[in-house]
């Protein structure tokens, strides 16, 4: 989000449309990402996370899937 390519509005729209966030969740995640350079934006089954990751990348966002151990 801290670049010349992705606006805050674009990131928020992606989080709403792709991750299912409401507006306030999306703004909060965008702000956390801007300030801390990372934020968990979607947590679910690994395969679904991979699909979401691909969709966010298709929109120009830099995302990573981290598989958590149980």
C-alpha positions in Angstrom: 0.0 0.0 0.0 2.9 2.3 0.5 3.8 2.6 -3.1 2.9 4.6 -6.3 0.9 1.7 -7.7 -1.7 0.8 -5.1 -3.9 3.5 -3.6 -5.5 3.0 -0.2 -8.9 2.9 -2.0 -7.7 0.1 -4.2 -6.4 -2.0 -1.3 -9.7 -1.4 0.7 -11.8 -2.4 -2.4 -9.7 -5.6 -2.8 -10.1 -6.5 0.8 -13.9 -6.0 0.6 -14.4 -7.7 -2.7 -11.9 -10.6 -2.4 -11.6 -11.2 1.4 -15.1 -10.4 2.4 -14.2 -7.6 4.8 -16.7 -4.9 5.6 -15.5 -1.3 5.0 -14.2 -0.8 8.5 -12.3 -4.1 8.6 -10.7 -3.3 5.3 -9.6 0.2 6.3 -8.2 -1.1 9.6 -6.2 -3.8 7.8 -5.0 -1.3 5.2 -3.8 1.0 8.0 -2.1 -1.8 9.9 -0.4 -2.9 6.7 0.7 0.7 6.0 2.1 1.2 9.5 3.6 -2.3 10.2 4.3 -3.5 6.6 2.1 -6.6 7.3 -1.3 -7.8 8.5 -3.2 -11.0 8.5 -6.1 -10.2 6.2 -7.6 -13.7 5.6 -7.4 -16.8 7.7 -9.0 -20.1 6.6 -8.2 -23.5 5.0 -4.8 -23.4 3.3 -6.2 -24.1 -0.2 -8.7 -21.3 0.1 -6.0 -19.0 1.3 -4.0 -19.8 -1.8 -6.9 -18.9 -4.0 -7.4 -15.6 -2.1 -3.7 -14.9 -2.4 -3.8 -15.4 -6.2 -6.8 -13.1 -6.5 -5.1 -10.4 -4.4 -1.9 -10.7 -6.5 -4.0 -10.5 -9.7 -5.0 -7.0 -8.4 -1.4 -6.0 -7.9 -1.1 -6.5 -4.2 2.0 -8.0 -2.6 0.7 -10.9 -0.4 2.2 -14.0 1.2 0.5 -17.2 2.5 1.9 -18.4 5.8 0.9 -21.9 6.9 0.5 -22.0 10.6 1.2 -25.1 12.6 -1.5 -26.5 14.9 
